[in-house]
């Protein structure tokens, strides 16, 4: 008989790729992970892992068993969701990963709604970049993620996660308060307004940075990026103090009056904001309740 706990270890190795990463995820020592896998090999009667340079890889038999382990874990999660649906109150814990501007704009109101409607439900929120968070939901580190997708930037498709839209978030050119109110009617207007100014952008490798660079280069100039930070509140301070321009999504204002000059961009670009969960867990009442609160919070701050 195969042990479900050891199958979970094999599944984690398939997801994370290294014994040390599996140990960190499961709060085991690396030696304990190796022992669990060795015992699972004895139970299965076939080799499941093999050396691949300094790393380990799954054998063909290990790949087959890891795929079955994933389905078994989904089945257990679906069973837990089905049981929780029979209860008269929504309780337990929902672990939510969220990117920064959503944490600022959506989470406070959503948590207030959850507390009022489901006082026995505990919501833990952690700030994560969307790509990292989507993986961590897939890996069962979180139950739910709020993520975003920029125009023309397609994230890797994850067939193991669902996707529920929360709304569209307009992105505008943010300039110092004294920049005036001349509209940007064309790409040439955008270039004229921003070409010779210092810029603040999010770090290299983020979807927002990639999209911002493409926008500027499409307008015929390379932005002078003097400030790089993931903190959008720092972006606002740098822009409002006259030290930079940048591209800010409407969510950063959370319904408050902007402290900078905002100009609409050609084509009125918007990013899509959505939530993702594992399908087996999506029907759990706690996840359903948090999604409903998030949707209501977004509806309340929409213009």
C-alpha positions, -999 to +999 in steps of 0.1 A: +000+000+000+014+034-010+016+060+017-002+093+009+023+114+029+052+100+008+032+105-024+029+142-013+067+143-011+071+129-046+045+154-059+064+183-042+097+171-059+080+171-093+068+207-086+098+222-070+127+203-086+151+200-056+152+180-024+161+212-005+131+231-019+108+202-009+123+202+026+116+239+029+080+235+017+072+206+040+093+217+070+113+186+068+151+181+068+167+172+034+177+138+049+141+132+059+129+139+024+154+114+010+143+088+035+106+093+026+114+089-011+135+058-005+107+042+015+082+051-013+105+034-038+104+003-017+067+004-015+063+010-053+090-016-061+106+006-088+132+034-088+114+068-087+143+093-087+177+093-104+208+115-104+209+143-129+242+161-124+240+178-090+202+175-089+178+146-090+151+139-116+121+116-116+123+084-135+096+075-160+079+055-132+083+084-109+066+107-134+037+084-136+033+081-099+037+118-093+009+125-118-013+100-098-003+117-066-014+151-079-049+136-088-051+120-054-043+153-036-069+170-057-094+144-047-086+149-010-090+186-014-123+182-032-135+158-005-127+184+022-145+211+002-176+189-001-177+182+036-173+219+045-202+227+022-225+208+045-217+231+075-241+259+084-213+285+089-182+294+069-151+289+090-115+278+087-086+297+071-081+310+036-045+319+025-045+347+000-016+360-021-019+395-035+002+420-054+009+454-039-016+478-054-044+452-049-033+449-013-036+486-009-069+491-027-090+460-024-079+440+007-089+464+036-125+466+024-127+429+014-114+418+049-140+441+065-167+425+045-155+389+053-154+398+091-189+411+090-204+383+069-184+353+082-168+361+116-155+326+120-135+327+087-098+337+091-081+352+061-042+354+059-029+378+032+007+378+020+021+402-007+036+383-036+045+390-073+018+374-095+041+349-112+054+336-079+020+336-063+004+316-091+030+289-087+025+289-050-013+285-053-006+255-077+018+241-051-008+245-023+011+271-004-019+295-009-056+289-015-062+319-037-043+346-055-051+380-069-030+385-100-029+408-130-021+407-167-008+436-187-020+444-222-001+422-247+017+403-220+004+367-218+013+347-187+021+310-189-012+290-190-018+270-159-043+242-166-043+233-128-057+267-118-090+284-127-093+321-135-121+344-124-120+381-136-122+408-109-121+438-132-100+460-155-077+486-142-068+516-163-031+526-166-022+563-170+009+584-174+015+600-140+033+634-140+041+660-113+012+682-101+024+712-121+026+694-154-005+710-167-036+694-183-026+691-220-042+658-232-022+630-248-041+623-281-014+603-299+018+583-295+037+614-306+021+634-277+031+607-253+067+608-265+068+646-263+055+645-228+077+618-214+108+614-236+131+639-217+119+633-182+134+609-155+113+578-150+104+556-120+096+519-129+092+486-112+122+462-112+135+444-142+117+412-150+083+423-137+053+423-161+047+460-154+084+469-163+083+449-195+050+465-206+063+500-197+095+496-217+075+483-247+052+512-245+080+537-245+100+520-272+069+517-293+067+555-291+103+558-303+123+565-272+142+548-244+131+559-210+156+574-186+149+551-157+166+567-126+144+551-100+136+514-096+113+501-069+084+477-065+068+500-040+041+520-059+037+543-029+073+553-035+064+559-072+037+583-062+060+602-038+087+605-065+062+617-091+043+641-068+076+657-057+085+664-093+114+640-095+100+615-120+071+604-143+057+569-144+028+547-154+003+541-126-028+519-125-059+534-111-060+509-082-032+527-064-057+555-055-083+532-040-110+557-047-090+586-032-081+618-051-048+614-070-019+635-058-003+637-093-014+648-128-028+618-147-031+617-184-049+590-204-026+571-228-034+564-265-057+534-267-066+537-230-046+506-219-059+485-190-046+456-171-068+427-162-071+418-125-083+383-117-082+356-090-070+320-094-075+289-073-071+252-076-104+238-091-106+212-064-105+239-037-125+266-055-158+253-042-147+254-005-171+279+012-142+299+026-127+305-009-161+313-023-167+338+005-134+356+000-139+358-038-173+373-032-159+399-008-131+408-033-156+413-061-178+435-039-148+455-028-137+461-064-173+471-074-174+497-046-142+514-057-149+513-094-155+547-110 
